[in-house]
Amino acid sequence: MILITGSASGIGEFLFQKFKDAGEDVIGTWHNRPKMEGVRIDVTDEEEVENLAAKYKVDEIIHCAGITKNALIHNLDSKDWQKVLETNLQSSFLISKYFLPYMQENNYGRIIFISSIVPQVGVPGTSPYSASKAALWGLAKTIAHENAKKNVTCNCLNLGYFDIGMIKEVPEKFLSQIVEKIPMRKLGDPENIYNAIKFIIKSDYLTGTCIDINGGLA
Ligand SMILES: NC(=O)c1ccc[n+]([C@@H]2O[C@H](COP(=O)([O-])OP(=O)(O)OC[C@H]3O[C@@H](n4cnc5c(N)ncnc54)[C@H](OP(=O)(O)O)[C@@H]3O)[C@@H](O)[C@H]2O)c1
């Protein structure tokens, strides 16, 4: 069974539909935006994550849930810093902690974190987002080493700018400036994310690393 967090919108919703259409046993999670299918969960709530892991035997996790709060660091509210770190990083720890035991027992597992190009290139106003996404690289590396003998892999996708999800909140003016900097001069098609995830799932020798999908930007 594949678990996709944050599947009520954007990339998570796209992936949920793709895996479902492919006939996979997939479960999605939603948070504030209700979804017809799937379970409601706040990925920052330890008890909820623990209960979810107790209920479902999950072989592959695609952890899409994430947020950003944009402000220059000297203007950034500490609560916003904390919220982004909790949602993007703490949740990744909780999900790994509670879903790993079944994978270890079953001698198979795939954990995929959705990271970003932002910490690779540096983008003003994104400090908690950037810090949390960079931390996923270290978390994935550690999980990979700790679980390699159990055939459990853990990797990140470092996504550039895709034509889906949170990018829709970027004003048109900034968006065209971003696109001008992308060597391929276009936003990414989420199909690329789906293909990379299928590759990660199939591979038994790819672990503790990241795949960059960014149109050549970094
Ligand atoms: N779109 C891009 O170009 C791009 C580029 C690089 C990386 N990413 C990463 O890709 C992932 C998906 O982003 P997206 O673009 O698809 O944005 P999105 O549409 O905003 O999706 C994020 C999802 O996360 C859920 N979520 C947020 N806080 C949560 C919580 N505490 N518990 C459970 N779920 C929670 C949201 O649900 P609610 O709204 O209901 O809270 C939402 O469905 C994110 O990790 C993002 O950082 C996206």
The ligand as a Gaussian input file, in Angstrom:
#p B3LYP/6-31G(d) Opt

LIG

0 1
 N        4.501000      23.089000      -6.409000
 C        5.806000      23.195000      -6.546000
 O        6.310000      23.721000      -7.551000
 C        6.731000      22.641000      -5.492000
 C        8.104000      22.831000      -5.647000
 C        8.983000      22.303000      -4.707000
 C        8.497000      21.563000      -3.646000
 N        7.139000      21.420000      -3.484000
 C        6.689000      20.634000      -2.332000
 O        5.704000      19.715000      -2.753000
 C        4.832000      19.413000      -1.659000
 C        3.382000      19.591000      -2.144000
 O        3.192000      20.975000      -2.414000
 P        2.090000      21.536000      -3.432000
 O        2.768000      22.475000      -4.322000
 O        1.278000      20.437000      -3.963000
 O        1.248000      22.461000      -2.427000
 P       -0.217000      22.329000      -1.808000
 O       -1.224000      22.181000      -2.890000
 O       -0.356000      23.481000      -0.865000
 O       -0.156000      20.952000      -0.994000
 C        0.306000      20.852000       0.304000
 C       -0.632000      19.943000       1.064000
 O       -0.113000      19.756000       2.389000
 C       -1.222000      19.711000       3.274000
 N       -0.834000      20.072000       4.637000
 C       -0.330000      21.240000       5.076000
 N       -0.158000      21.217000       6.409000
 C       -0.543000      19.979000       6.823000
 C       -0.629000      19.339000       8.092000
 N       -0.246000      19.945000       9.228000
 N       -1.083000      18.065000       8.130000
 C       -1.465000      17.425000       7.004000
 N       -1.424000      17.967000       5.783000
 C       -0.982000      19.240000       5.692000
 C       -2.178000      20.737000       2.707000
 O       -3.478000      20.523000       3.204000
 P       -4.360000      21.766000       3.769000
 O       -4.248000      22.859000       2.749000
 O       -5.716000      21.201000       3.903000
 O       -3.737000      22.164000       5.075000
 C       -2.058000      20.519000       1.214000
 O       -3.010000      19.585000       0.746000
 C        5.221000      20.364000      -0.536000
 O        6.022000      19.677000       0.397000
 C        6.024000      21.439000      -1.236000
 O        6.959000      22.041000      -0.383000
 C        6.258000      21.943000      -4.374000

